[in-house]
Amino acid sequence: MLKNYMEDVVITVYDDYRRRHPEICQCEQCRLDVIALALTRLRGMYAASPEGEILTRVARDDRQVRADALIAVMEALQIVKEKPRHRKG
Ligand SMILES: [Zn+2]
């Protein structure tokens, strides 16, 4: 449930950011890489709390979760930009 929630938040935040930044690579490979990397980072951030506490926090403070997700997405974008996997060879 937490995993699905975070996935939804990251995908929404990333797709919104990408729409407003056409200079970002728009290919599906980069999109999936950014989303996967951002989720890995967010799981680390939220893993410290017991799941029930996280879900309470998520429900109560959606804006903060989205802000955390945006930071994770930006960092993931940097990594993917430096080493994009869409390049052949
Ligand atoms: Zn790409």
PDB file of the backbone (N, CA, C, O) and the ligand in Angstrom, with CONECT records:
HET     ZN  A 101       1
ATOM      1  N   MET A   1       0.839  -1.209   0.000  1.00  0.00           N
ATOM      2  CA  MET A   1       0.000   0.000   0.000  1.00  0.00           C
ATOM      3  C   MET A   1       0.868   1.251   0.000  1.00  0.00           C
ATOM      4  O   MET A   1       0.639   2.184  -0.770  1.00  0.00           O
ATOM      5  N   LEU A   2       1.877   1.253   0.886  1.00  0.00           N
ATOM      6  CA  LEU A   2       2.808   2.389   0.913  1.00  0.00           C
ATOM      7  C   LEU A   2       3.562   2.476  -0.409  1.00  0.00           C
ATOM      8  O   LEU A   2       3.737   3.555  -0.975  1.00  0.00           O
ATOM      9  N   LYS A   3       4.005   1.310  -0.890  1.00  0.00           N
ATOM     10  CA  LYS A   3       4.756   1.267  -2.139  1.00  0.00           C
ATOM     11  C   LYS A   3       3.924   1.854  -3.279  1.00  0.00           C
ATOM     12  O   LYS A   3       4.415   2.675  -4.053  1.00  0.00           O
ATOM     13  N   ASN A   4       2.666   1.430  -3.376  1.00  0.00           N
ATOM     14  CA  ASN A   4       1.811   1.935  -4.442  1.00  0.00           C
ATOM     15  C   ASN A   4       1.562   3.429  -4.294  1.00  0.00           C
ATOM     16  O   ASN A   4       1.534   4.170  -5.277  1.00  0.00           O
ATOM     17  N   TYR A   5       1.385   3.856  -3.055  1.00  0.00           N
ATOM     18  CA  TYR A   5       1.147   5.280  -2.819  1.00  0.00           C
ATOM     19  C   TYR A   5       2.353   6.104  -3.271  1.00  0.00           C
ATOM     20  O   TYR A   5       2.205   7.101  -3.977  1.00  0.00           O
ATOM     21  N   MET A   6       3.540   5.681  -2.859  1.00  0.00           N
ATOM     22  CA  MET A   6       4.733   6.430  -3.227  1.00  0.00           C
ATOM     23  C   MET A   6       4.953   6.398  -4.737  1.00  0.00           C
ATOM     24  O   MET A   6       5.382   7.389  -5.328  1.00  0.00           O
ATOM     25  N   GLU A   7       4.661   5.269  -5.351  1.00  0.00           N
ATOM     26  CA  GLU A   7       4.796   5.174  -6.806  1.00  0.00           C
ATOM     27  C   GLU A   7       3.895   6.202  -7.493  1.00  0.00           C
ATOM     28  O   GLU A   7       4.320   6.900  -8.414  1.00  0.00           O
ATOM     29  N   ASP A   8       2.663   6.280  -7.038  1.00  0.00           N
ATOM     30  CA  ASP A   8       1.725   7.242  -7.625  1.00  0.00           C
ATOM     31  C   ASP A   8       2.228   8.668  -7.474  1.00  0.00           C
ATOM     32  O   ASP A   8       2.161   9.466  -8.409  1.00  0.00           O
ATOM     33  N   VAL A   9       2.737   8.979  -6.277  1.00  0.00           N
ATOM     34  CA  VAL A   9       3.215  10.342  -6.025  1.00  0.00           C
ATOM     35  C   VAL A   9       4.406  10.656  -6.931  1.00  0.00           C
ATOM     36  O   VAL A   9       4.454  11.716  -7.555  1.00  0.00           O
ATOM     37  N   VAL A  10       5.367   9.729  -7.000  1.00  0.00           N
ATOM     38  CA  VAL A  10       6.569   9.963  -7.805  1.00  0.00           C
ATOM     39  C   VAL A  10       6.207  10.118  -9.289  1.00  0.00           C
ATOM     40  O   VAL A  10       6.721  11.011  -9.963  1.00  0.00           O
ATOM     41  N   ILE A  11       5.335   9.262  -9.788  1.00  0.00           N
ATOM     42  CA  ILE A  11       4.953   9.328 -11.202  1.00  0.00           C
ATOM     43  C   ILE A  11       4.249  10.649 -11.504  1.00  0.00           C
ATOM     44  O   ILE A  11       4.524  11.287 -12.520  1.00  0.00           O
ATOM     45  N   THR A  12       3.347  11.054 -10.625  1.00  0.00           N
ATOM     46  CA  THR A  12       2.633  12.326 -10.820  1.00  0.00           C
ATOM     47  C   THR A  12       3.599  13.500 -10.812  1.00  0.00           C
ATOM     48  O   THR A  12       3.549  14.363 -11.688  1.00  0.00           O
ATOM     49  N   VAL A  13       4.485  13.527  -9.809  1.00  0.00           N
ATOM     50  CA  VAL A  13       5.442  14.624  -9.669  1.00  0.00           C
ATOM     51  C   VAL A  13       6.383  14.671 -10.873  1.00  0.00           C
ATOM     52  O   VAL A  13       6.665  15.741 -11.415  1.00  0.00           O
ATOM     53  N   TYR A  14       6.863  13.494 -11.283  1.00  0.00           N
ATOM     54  CA  TYR A  14       7.812  13.454 -12.394  1.00  0.00           C
ATOM     55  C   TYR A  14       7.158  13.856 -13.722  1.00  0.00           C
ATOM     56  O   TYR A  14       7.707  14.668 -14.467  1.00  0.00           O
ATOM     57  N   ASP A  15       5.993  13.290 -14.010  1.00  0.00           N
ATOM     58  CA  ASP A  15       5.327  13.607 -15.270  1.00  0.00           C
ATOM     59  C   ASP A  15       4.991  15.099 -15.357  1.00  0.00           C
ATOM     60  O   ASP A  15       5.089  15.708 -16.422  1.00  0.00           O
ATOM     61  N   ASP A  16       4.598  15.666 -14.234  1.00  0.00           N
ATOM     62  CA  ASP A  16       4.293  17.090 -14.187  1.00  0.00           C
ATOM     63  C   ASP A  16       5.563  17.924 -14.441  1.00  0.00           C
ATOM     64  O   ASP A  16       5.541  18.892 -15.202  1.00  0.00           O
ATOM     65  N   TYR A  17       6.649  17.535 -13.799  1.00  0.00           N
ATOM     66  CA  TYR A  17       7.917  18.250 -13.954  1.00  0.00           C
ATOM     67  C   TYR A  17       8.416  18.151 -15.396  1.00  0.00           C
ATOM     68  O   TYR A  17       8.877  19.133 -15.977  1.00  0.00           O
ATOM     69  N   ARG A  18       8.315  16.954 -15.957  1.00  0.00           N
ATOM     70  CA  ARG A  18       8.816  16.704 -17.300  1.00  0.00           C
ATOM     71  C   ARG A  18       8.042  17.517 -18.356  1.00  0.00           C
ATOM     72  O   ARG A  18       8.611  18.004 -19.333  1.00  0.00           O
ATOM     73  N   ARG A  19       6.731  17.641 -18.122  1.00  0.00           N
ATOM     74  CA  ARG A  19       5.906  18.432 -19.046  1.00  0.00           C
ATOM     75  C   ARG A  19       6.368  19.883 -19.105  1.00  0.00           C
ATOM     76  O   ARG A  19       6.317  20.522 -20.156  1.00  0.00           O
ATOM     77  N   ARG A  20       6.814  20.387 -17.972  1.00  0.00           N
ATOM     78  CA  ARG A  20       7.222  21.787 -17.897  1.00  0.00           C
ATOM     79  C   ARG A  20       8.690  21.989 -18.254  1.00  0.00           C
ATOM     80  O   ARG A  20       9.163  23.122 -18.341  1.00  0.00           O
ATOM     81  N   HIS A  21       9.412  20.881 -18.460  1.00  0.00           N
ATOM     82  CA  HIS A  21      10.843  20.971 -18.784  1.00  0.00           C
ATOM     83  C   HIS A  21      11.156  20.113 -20.011  1.00  0.00           C
ATOM     84  O   HIS A  21      11.644  18.990 -19.883  1.00  0.00           O
ATOM     85  N   PRO A  22      10.874  20.646 -21.188  1.00  0.00           N
ATOM     86  CA  PRO A  22      11.059  19.854 -22.423  1.00  0.00           C
ATOM     87  C   PRO A  22      12.525  19.498 -22.694  1.00  0.00           C
ATOM     88  O   PRO A  22      12.794  18.632 -23.526  1.00  0.00           O
ATOM     89  N   GLU A  23      13.474  20.145 -22.015  1.00  0.00           N
ATOM     90  CA  GLU A  23      14.897  19.827 -22.215  1.00  0.00           C
ATOM     91  C   GLU A  23      15.268  18.466 -21.616  1.00  0.00           C
ATOM     92  O   GLU A  23      16.293  17.879 -21.966  1.00  0.00           O
ATOM     93  N   ILE A  24      14.416  17.974 -20.705  1.00  0.00           N
ATOM     94  CA  ILE A  24      14.653  16.645 -20.144  1.00  0.00           C
ATOM     95  C   ILE A  24      14.337  15.585 -21.207  1.00  0.00           C
ATOM     96  O   ILE A  24      13.372  15.718 -21.959  1.00  0.00           O
ATOM     97  N   CYS A  25      15.161  14.535 -21.257  1.00  0.00           N
ATOM     98  CA  CYS A  25      14.892  13.450 -22.196  1.00  0.00           C
ATOM     99  C   CYS A  25      13.505  12.879 -21.910  1.00  0.00           C
ATOM    100  O   CYS A  25      13.179  12.538 -20.773  1.00  0.00           O
ATOM    101  N   GLN A  26      12.701  12.784 -22.960  1.00  0.00           N
ATOM    102  CA  GLN A  26      11.307  12.363 -22.801  1.00  0.00           C
ATOM    103  C   GLN A  26      11.099  10.878 -23.086  1.00  0.00           C
ATOM    104  O   GLN A  26       9.960  10.416 -23.138  1.00  0.00           O
ATOM    105  N   CYS A  27      12.181  10.126 -23.271  1.00  0.00           N
ATOM    106  CA  CYS A  27      11.999   8.722 -23.649  1.00  0.00           C
ATOM    107  C   CYS A  27      11.556   7.879 -22.449  1.00  0.00           C
ATOM    108  O   CYS A  27      11.762   8.258 -21.296  1.00  0.00           O
ATOM    109  N   GLU A  28      10.950   6.743 -22.744  1.00  0.00           N
ATOM    110  CA  GLU A  28      10.365   5.914 -21.703  1.00  0.00           C
ATOM    111  C   GLU A  28      11.443   5.261 -20.834  1.00  0.00           C
ATOM    112  O   GLU A  28      11.235   5.044 -19.641  1.00  0.00           O
ATOM    113  N   GLN A  29      12.587   4.952 -21.432  1.00  0.00           N
ATOM    114  CA  GLN A  29      13.677   4.351 -20.658  1.00  0.00           C
ATOM    115  C   GLN A  29      14.138   5.298 -19.547  1.00  0.00           C
ATOM    116  O   GLN A  29      14.292   4.879 -18.400  1.00  0.00           O
ATOM    117  N   CYS A  30      14.355   6.549 -19.876  1.00  0.00           N
ATOM    118  CA  CYS A  30      14.783   7.525 -18.874  1.00  0.00           C
ATOM    119  C   CYS A  30      13.686   7.742 -17.834  1.00  0.00           C
ATOM    120  O   CYS A  30      13.967   7.867 -16.643  1.00  0.00           O
ATOM    121  N   ARG A  31      12.434   7.784 -18.295  1.00  0.00           N
ATOM    122  CA  ARG A  31      11.312   7.977 -17.377  1.00  0.00           C
ATOM    123  C   ARG A  31      11.285   6.868 -16.323  1.00  0.00           C
ATOM    124  O   ARG A  31      11.164   7.138 -15.128  1.00  0.00           O
ATOM    125  N   LEU A  32      11.399   5.620 -16.780  1.00  0.00           N
ATOM    126  CA  LEU A  32      11.328   4.494 -15.844  1.00  0.00           C
ATOM    127  C   LEU A  32      12.540   4.484 -14.913  1.00  0.00           C
ATOM    128  O   LEU A  32      12.417   4.152 -13.733  1.00  0.00           O
ATOM    129  N   ASP A  33      13.711   4.848 -15.444  1.00  0.00           N
ATOM    130  CA  ASP A  33      14.914   4.891 -14.607  1.00  0.00           C
ATOM    131  C   ASP A  33      14.791   5.948 -13.510  1.00  0.00           C
ATOM    132  O   ASP A  33      15.146   5.703 -12.357  1.00  0.00           O
ATOM    133  N   VAL A  34      14.292   7.109 -13.877  1.00  0.00           N
ATOM    134  CA  VAL A  34      14.139   8.193 -12.898  1.00  0.00           C
ATOM    135  C   VAL A  34      13.142   7.773 -11.814  1.00  0.00           C
ATOM    136  O   VAL A  34      13.394   7.969 -10.625  1.00  0.00           O
ATOM    137  N   ILE A  35      12.025   7.203 -12.225  1.00  0.00           N
ATOM    138  CA  ILE A  35      10.999   6.803 -11.261  1.00  0.00           C
ATOM    139  C   ILE A  35      11.546   5.726 -10.314  1.00  0.00           C
ATOM    140  O   ILE A  35      11.321   5.789  -9.105  1.00  0.00           O
ATOM    141  N   ALA A  36      12.262   4.743 -10.863  1.00  0.00           N
ATOM    142  CA  ALA A  36      12.803   3.662 -10.031  1.00  0.00           C
ATOM    143  C   ALA A  36      13.829   4.199  -9.032  1.00  0.00           C
ATOM    144  O   ALA A  36      13.821   3.817  -7.862  1.00  0.00           O
ATOM    145  N   LEU A  37      14.716   5.090  -9.503  1.00  0.00           N
ATOM    146  CA  LEU A  37      15.745   5.650  -8.628  1.00  0.00           C
ATOM    147  C   LEU A  37      15.125   6.515  -7.525  1.00  0.00           C
ATOM    148  O   LEU A  37      15.527   6.435  -6.364  1.00  0.00           O
ATOM    149  N   ALA A  38      14.164   7.325  -7.892  1.00  0.00           N
ATOM    150  CA  ALA A  38      13.507   8.196  -6.917  1.00  0.00           C
ATOM    151  C   ALA A  38      12.806   7.361  -5.848  1.00  0.00           C
ATOM    152  O   ALA A  38      12.847   7.696  -4.664  1.00  0.00           O
ATOM    153  N   LEU A  39      12.165   6.277  -6.270  1.00  0.00           N
ATOM    154  CA  LEU A  39      11.454   5.414  -5.317  1.00  0.00           C
ATOM    155  C   LEU A  39      12.431   4.744  -4.350  1.00  0.00           C
ATOM    156  O   LEU A  39      12.144   4.622  -3.160  1.00  0.00           O
ATOM    157  N   THR A  40      13.569   4.317  -4.857  1.00  0.00           N
ATOM    158  CA  THR A  40      14.582   3.696  -3.994  1.00  0.00           C
ATOM    159  C   THR A  40      15.001   4.671  -2.904  1.00  0.00           C
ATOM    160  O   THR A  40      15.112   4.309  -1.733  1.00  0.00           O
ATOM    161  N   ARG A  41      15.230   5.908  -3.308  1.00  0.00           N
ATOM    162  CA  ARG A  41      15.665   6.914  -2.367  1.00  0.00           C
ATOM    163  C   ARG A  41      14.568   7.229  -1.345  1.00  0.00           C
ATOM    164  O   ARG A  41      14.850   7.373  -0.156  1.00  0.00           O
ATOM    165  N   LEU A  42      13.340   7.332  -1.799  1.00  0.00           N
ATOM    166  CA  LEU A  42      12.234   7.647  -0.899  1.00  0.00           C
ATOM    167  C   LEU A  42      11.989   6.515   0.096  1.00  0.00           C
ATOM    168  O   LEU A  42      11.665   6.768   1.257  1.00  0.00           O
ATOM    169  N   ARG A  43      12.142   5.270  -0.353  1.00  0.00           N
ATOM    170  CA  ARG A  43      11.954   4.146   0.571  1.00  0.00           C
ATOM    171  C   ARG A  43      12.963   4.232   1.693  1.00  0.00           C
ATOM    172  O   ARG A  43      12.646   3.930   2.844  1.00  0.00           O
ATOM    173  N   GLY A  44      14.178   4.642   1.368  1.00  0.00           N
ATOM    174  CA  GLY A  44      15.195   4.833   2.401  1.00  0.00           C
ATOM    175  C   GLY A  44      14.776   5.889   3.409  1.00  0.00           C
ATOM    176  O   GLY A  44      14.953   5.723   4.615  1.00  0.00           O
ATOM    177  N   MET A  45      14.220   6.974   2.896  1.00  0.00           N
ATOM    178  CA  MET A  45      13.801   8.078   3.766  1.00  0.00           C
ATOM    179  C   MET A  45      12.672   7.684   4.696  1.00  0.00           C
ATOM    180  O   MET A  45      12.636   8.100   5.854  1.00  0.00           O
ATOM    181  N   TYR A  46      11.744   6.874   4.182  1.00  0.00           N
ATOM    182  CA  TYR A  46      10.544   6.556   4.957  1.00  0.00           C
ATOM    183  C   TYR A  46      10.636   5.225   5.702  1.00  0.00           C
ATOM    184  O   TYR A  46       9.733   4.870   6.459  1.00  0.00           O
ATOM    185  N   ALA A  47      11.723   4.495   5.486  1.00  0.00           N
ATOM    186  CA  ALA A  47      11.827   3.171   6.087  1.00  0.00           C
ATOM    187  C   ALA A  47      12.018   3.223   7.597  1.00  0.00           C
ATOM    188  O   ALA A  47      11.751   2.238   8.286  1.00  0.00           O
ATOM    189  N   ALA A  48      12.476   4.358   8.121  1.00  0.00           N
ATOM    190  CA  ALA A  48      12.788   4.458   9.540  1.00  0.00           C
ATOM    191  C   ALA A  48      11.559   4.293  10.433  1.00  0.00           C
ATOM    192  O   ALA A  48      11.680   3.824  11.565  1.00  0.00           O
ATOM    193  N   SER A  49      10.394   4.667   9.943  1.00  0.00           N
ATOM    194  CA  SER A  49       9.185   4.606  10.773  1.00  0.00           C
ATOM    195  C   SER A  49       8.433   3.303  10.542  1.00  0.00           C
ATOM    196  O   SER A  49       8.497   2.717   9.461  1.00  0.00           O
ATOM    197  N   PRO A  50       7.718   2.857  11.573  1.00  0.00           N
ATOM    198  CA  PRO A  50       6.829   1.697  11.366  1.00  0.00           C
ATOM    199  C   PRO A  50       5.763   2.052  10.326  1.00  0.00           C
ATOM    200  O   PRO A  50       5.373   3.212  10.200  1.00  0.00           O
ATOM    201  N   GLU A  51       5.309   1.068   9.601  1.00  0.00           N
ATOM    202  CA  GLU A  51       4.443   1.330   8.461  1.00  0.00           C
ATOM    203  C   GLU A  51       3.181   2.113   8.831  1.00  0.00           C
ATOM    204  O   GLU A  51       2.773   3.020   8.106  1.00  0.00           O
ATOM    205  N   GLY A  52       2.573   1.761   9.950  1.00  0.00           N
ATOM    206  CA  GLY A  52       1.351   2.459  10.358  1.00  0.00           C
ATOM    207  C   GLY A  52       1.579   3.942  10.548  1.00  0.00           C
ATOM    208  O   GLY A  52       0.756   4.777  10.173  1.00  0.00           O
ATOM    209  N   GLU A  53       2.718   4.245  11.140  1.00  0.00           N
ATOM    210  CA  GLU A  53       3.038   5.651  11.379  1.00  0.00           C
ATOM    211  C   GLU A  53       3.231   6.402  10.063  1.00  0.00           C
ATOM    212  O   GLU A  53       2.807   7.548   9.915  1.00  0.00           O
ATOM    213  N   ILE A  54       3.888   5.722   9.104  1.00  0.00           N
ATOM    214  CA  ILE A  54       4.116   6.340   7.798  1.00  0.00           C
ATOM    215  C   ILE A  54       2.789   6.650   7.125  1.00  0.00           C
ATOM    216  O   ILE A  54       2.584   7.745   6.600  1.00  0.00           O
ATOM    217  N   LEU A  55       1.888   5.669   7.148  1.00  0.00           N
ATOM    218  CA  LEU A  55       0.609   5.852   6.463  1.00  0.00           C
ATOM    219  C   LEU A  55      -0.173   6.992   7.086  1.00  0.00           C
ATOM    220  O   LEU A  55      -0.827   7.759   6.379  1.00  0.00           O
ATOM    221  N   THR A  56      -0.111   7.111   8.417  1.00  0.00           N
ATOM    222  CA  THR A  56      -0.774   8.223   9.083  1.00  0.00           C
ATOM    223  C   THR A  56      -0.166   9.534   8.612  1.00  0.00           C
ATOM    224  O   THR A  56      -0.869  10.495   8.299  1.00  0.00           O
ATOM    225  N   ARG A  57       1.150   9.545   8.571  1.00  0.00           N
ATOM    226  CA  ARG A  57       1.852  10.756   8.178  1.00  0.00           C
ATOM    227  C   ARG A  57       1.531  11.123   6.725  1.00  0.00           C
ATOM    228  O   ARG A  57       1.329  12.290   6.388  1.00  0.00           O
ATOM    229  N   VAL A  58       1.493  10.092   5.881  1.00  0.00           N
ATOM    230  CA  VAL A  58       1.210  10.302   4.465  1.00  0.00           C
ATOM    231  C   VAL A  58      -0.177  10.912   4.296  1.00  0.00           C
ATOM    232  O   VAL A  58      -0.356  11.876   3.553  1.00  0.00           O
ATOM    233  N   ALA A  59      -1.148  10.342   4.989  1.00  0.00           N
ATOM    234  CA  ALA A  59      -2.521  10.817   4.858  1.00  0.00           C
ATOM    235  C   ALA A  59      -2.647  12.252   5.369  1.00  0.00           C
ATOM    236  O   ALA A  59      -3.426  13.043   4.837  1.00  0.00           O
ATOM    237  N   ARG A  60      -1.875  12.577   6.404  1.00  0.00           N
ATOM    238  CA  ARG A  60      -2.016  13.866   7.051  1.00  0.00           C
ATOM    239  C   ARG A  60      -1.238  14.958   6.328  1.00  0.00           C
ATOM    240  O   ARG A  60      -1.627  16.125   6.362  1.00  0.00           O
ATOM    241  N   ASP A  61      -0.145  14.584   5.677  1.00  0.00           N
ATOM    242  CA  ASP A  61       0.794  15.594   5.222  1.00  0.00           C
ATOM    243  C   ASP A  61       1.225  15.321   3.786  1.00  0.00           C
ATOM    244  O   ASP A  61       2.409  15.149   3.495  1.00  0.00           O
ATOM    245  N   ASP A  62       0.258  15.287   2.917  1.00  0.00           N
ATOM    246  CA  ASP A  62       0.505  14.963   1.518  1.00  0.00           C
ATOM    247  C   ASP A  62       1.464  15.942   0.855  1.00  0.00           C
ATOM    248  O   ASP A  62       2.272  15.548   0.014  1.00  0.00           O
ATOM    249  N   ARG A  63       1.381  17.199   1.223  1.00  0.00           N
ATOM    250  CA  ARG A  63       2.249  18.206   0.596  1.00  0.00           C
ATOM    251  C   ARG A  63       3.714  17.944   0.897  1.00  0.00           C
ATOM    252  O   ARG A  63       4.577  18.117   0.037  1.00  0.00           O
ATOM    253  N   GLN A  64       3.989  17.521   2.135  1.00  0.00           N
ATOM    254  CA  GLN A  64       5.371  17.224   2.503  1.00  0.00           C
ATOM    255  C   GLN A  64       5.890  16.010   1.731  1.00  0.00           C
ATOM    256  O   GLN A  64       7.041  15.981   1.295  1.00  0.00           O
ATOM    257  N   VAL A  65       5.018  15.008   1.570  1.00  0.00           N
ATOM    258  CA  VAL A  65       5.420  13.823   0.805  1.00  0.00           C
ATOM    259  C   VAL A  65       5.745  14.217  -0.631  1.00  0.00           C
ATOM    260  O   VAL A  65       6.730  13.743  -1.199  1.00  0.00           O
ATOM    261  N   ARG A  66       4.931  15.072  -1.213  1.00  0.00           N
ATOM    262  CA  ARG A  66       5.173  15.511  -2.594  1.00  0.00           C
ATOM    263  C   ARG A  66       6.467  16.315  -2.691  1.00  0.00           C
ATOM    264  O   ARG A  66       7.196  16.208  -3.678  1.00  0.00           O
ATOM    265  N   ALA A  67       6.749  17.112  -1.673  1.00  0.00           N
ATOM    266  CA  ALA A  67       7.998  17.879  -1.672  1.00  0.00           C
ATOM    267  C   ALA A  67       9.193  16.931  -1.602  1.00  0.00           C
ATOM    268  O   ALA A  67      10.179  17.120  -2.314  1.00  0.00           O
ATOM    269  N   ASP A  68       9.108  15.911  -0.746  1.00  0.00           N
ATOM    270  CA  ASP A  68      10.172  14.902  -0.656  1.00  0.00           C
ATOM    271  C   ASP A  68      10.323  14.179  -1.989  1.00  0.00           C
ATOM    272  O   ASP A  68      11.437  13.912  -2.438  1.00  0.00           O
ATOM    273  N   ALA A  69       9.199  13.867  -2.612  1.00  0.00           N
ATOM    274  CA  ALA A  69       9.224  13.150  -3.888  1.00  0.00           C
ATOM    275  C   ALA A  69       9.890  13.997  -4.968  1.00  0.00           C
ATOM    276  O   ALA A  69      10.640  13.477  -5.794  1.00  0.00           O
ATOM    277  N   LEU A  70       9.619  15.291  -4.961  1.00  0.00           N
ATOM    278  CA  LEU A  70      10.226  16.170  -5.969  1.00  0.00           C
ATOM    279  C   LEU A  70      11.745  16.207  -5.804  1.00  0.00           C
ATOM    280  O   LEU A  70      12.484  16.159  -6.787  1.00  0.00           O
ATOM    281  N   ILE A  71      12.202  16.292  -4.556  1.00  0.00           N
ATOM    282  CA  ILE A  71      13.653  16.291  -4.310  1.00  0.00           C
ATOM    283  C   ILE A  71      14.269  14.992  -4.821  1.00  0.00           C
ATOM    284  O   ILE A  71      15.308  15.012  -5.481  1.00  0.00           O
ATOM    285  N   ALA A  72      13.635  13.876  -4.518  1.00  0.00           N
ATOM    286  CA  ALA A  72      14.147  12.572  -4.965  1.00  0.00           C
ATOM    287  C   ALA A  72      14.144  12.482  -6.497  1.00  0.00           C
ATOM    288  O   ALA A  72      15.063  11.921  -7.093  1.00  0.00           O
ATOM    289  N   VAL A  73      13.109  13.036  -7.123  1.00  0.00           N
ATOM    290  CA  VAL A  73      13.015  13.016  -8.587  1.00  0.00           C
ATOM    291  C   VAL A  73      14.134  13.858  -9.203  1.00  0.00           C
ATOM    292  O   VAL A  73      14.753  13.443 -10.182  1.00  0.00           O
ATOM    293  N   MET A  74      14.395  15.030  -8.638  1.00  0.00           N
ATOM    294  CA  MET A  74      15.456  15.895  -9.163  1.00  0.00           C
ATOM    295  C   MET A  74      16.812  15.202  -9.080  1.00  0.00           C
ATOM    296  O   MET A  74      17.607  15.262 -10.017  1.00  0.00           O
ATOM    297  N   GLU A  75      17.069  14.543  -7.948  1.00  0.00           N
ATOM    298  CA  GLU A  75      18.345  13.846  -7.784  1.00  0.00           C
ATOM    299  C   GLU A  75      18.457  12.681  -8.757  1.00  0.00           C
ATOM    300  O   GLU A  75      19.518  12.438  -9.333  1.00  0.00           O
ATOM    301  N   ALA A  76      17.361  11.971  -8.931  1.00  0.00           N
ATOM    302  CA  ALA A  76      17.347  10.851  -9.874  1.00  0.00           C
ATOM    303  C   ALA A  76      17.565  11.356 -11.296  1.00  0.00           C
ATOM    304  O   ALA A  76      18.264  10.718 -12.083  1.00  0.00           O
ATOM    305  N   LEU A  77      16.974  12.492 -11.627  1.00  0.00           N
ATOM    306  CA  LEU A  77      17.138  13.075 -12.959  1.00  0.00           C
ATOM    307  C   LEU A  77      18.601  13.375 -13.252  1.00  0.00           C
ATOM    308  O   LEU A  77      19.088  13.118 -14.354  1.00  0.00           O
ATOM    309  N   GLN A  78      19.300  13.920 -12.258  1.00  0.00           N
ATOM    310  CA  GLN A  78      20.726  14.224 -12.425  1.00  0.00           C
ATOM    311  C   GLN A  78      21.515  12.967 -12.761  1.00  0.00           C
ATOM    312  O   GLN A  78      22.346  12.954 -13.669  1.00  0.00           O
ATOM    313  N   ILE A  79      21.232  11.904 -12.001  1.00  0.00           N
ATOM    314  CA  ILE A  79      21.956  10.641 -12.196  1.00  0.00           C
ATOM    315  C   ILE A  79      21.667  10.080 -13.585  1.00  0.00           C
ATOM    316  O   ILE A  79      22.582   9.656 -14.291  1.00  0.00           O
ATOM    317  N   VAL A  80      20.389  10.078 -13.976  1.00  0.00           N
ATOM    318  CA  VAL A  80      20.011   9.509 -15.271  1.00  0.00           C
ATOM    319  C   VAL A  80      20.569  10.370 -16.409  1.00  0.00           C
ATOM    320  O   VAL A  80      20.962   9.851 -17.454  1.00  0.00           O
ATOM    321  N   LYS A  81      20.600  11.679 -16.197  1.00  0.00           N
ATOM    322  CA  LYS A  81      21.120  12.600 -17.213  1.00  0.00           C
ATOM    323  C   LYS A  81      22.616  12.337 -17.466  1.00  0.00           C
ATOM    324  O   LYS A  81      23.084  12.390 -18.603  1.00  0.00           O
ATOM    325  N   GLU A  82      23.342  12.057 -16.391  1.00  0.00           N
ATOM    326  CA  GLU A  82      24.782  11.817 -16.527  1.00  0.00           C
ATOM    327  C   GLU A  82      25.074  10.473 -17.190  1.00  0.00           C
ATOM    328  O   GLU A  82      26.014  10.342 -17.973  1.00  0.00           O
ATOM    329  N   LYS A  83      24.251   9.481 -16.861  1.00  0.00           N
ATOM    330  CA  LYS A  83      24.473   8.155 -17.443  1.00  0.00           C
ATOM    331  C   LYS A  83      23.175   7.577 -17.985  1.00  0.00           C
ATOM    332  O   LYS A  83      22.644   6.612 -17.435  1.00  0.00           O
ATOM    333  N   PRO A  84      22.670   8.156 -19.048  1.00  0.00           N
ATOM    334  CA  PRO A  84      21.403   7.638 -19.609  1.00  0.00           C
ATOM    335  C   PRO A  84      21.603   6.254 -20.211  1.00  0.00           C
ATOM    336  O   PRO A  84      22.610   5.982 -20.864  1.00  0.00           O
ATOM    337  N   ARG A  85      20.626   5.391 -19.979  1.00  0.00           N
ATOM    338  CA  ARG A  85      20.732   4.020 -20.493  1.00  0.00           C
ATOM    339  C   ARG A  85      20.144   3.890 -21.896  1.00  0.00           C
ATOM    340  O   ARG A  85      20.235   2.830 -22.515  1.00  0.00           O
ATOM    341  N   HIS A  86      19.532   4.985 -22.403  1.00  0.00           N
ATOM    342  CA  HIS A  86      18.916   4.914 -23.731  1.00  0.00           C
ATOM    343  C   HIS A  86      19.983   4.917 -24.827  1.00  0.00           C
ATOM    344  O   HIS A  86      19.708   4.567 -25.975  1.00  0.00           O
ATOM    345  N   ARG A  87      21.217   5.323 -24.455  1.00  0.00           N
ATOM    346  CA  ARG A  87      22.280   5.420 -25.450  1.00  0.00           C
ATOM    347  C   ARG A  87      22.769   4.039 -25.841  1.00  0.00           C
ATOM    348  O   ARG A  87      22.955   3.178 -24.981  1.00  0.00           O
ATOM    349  N   LYS A  88      22.973   3.829 -27.090  1.00  0.00           N
ATOM    350  CA  LYS A  88      23.411   2.498 -27.537  1.00  0.00           C
ATOM    351  C   LYS A  88      24.932   2.387 -27.518  1.00  0.00           C
ATOM    352  O   LYS A  88      25.645   3.362 -27.752  1.00  0.00           O
ATOM    353  N   GLY A  89      25.418   1.165 -27.230  1.00  0.00           N
ATOM    354  CA  GLY A  89      26.855   0.895 -27.235  1.00  0.00           C
ATOM    355  C   GLY A  89      27.482   1.435 -25.998  1.00  0.00           C
ATOM    356  O   GLY A  89      28.692   1.308 -25.813  1.00  0.00           O
TER     357      GLY A  89
HETATM  358 ZN    ZN A 101      16.213   8.999 -22.680  1.00  0.00          ZN2+
END
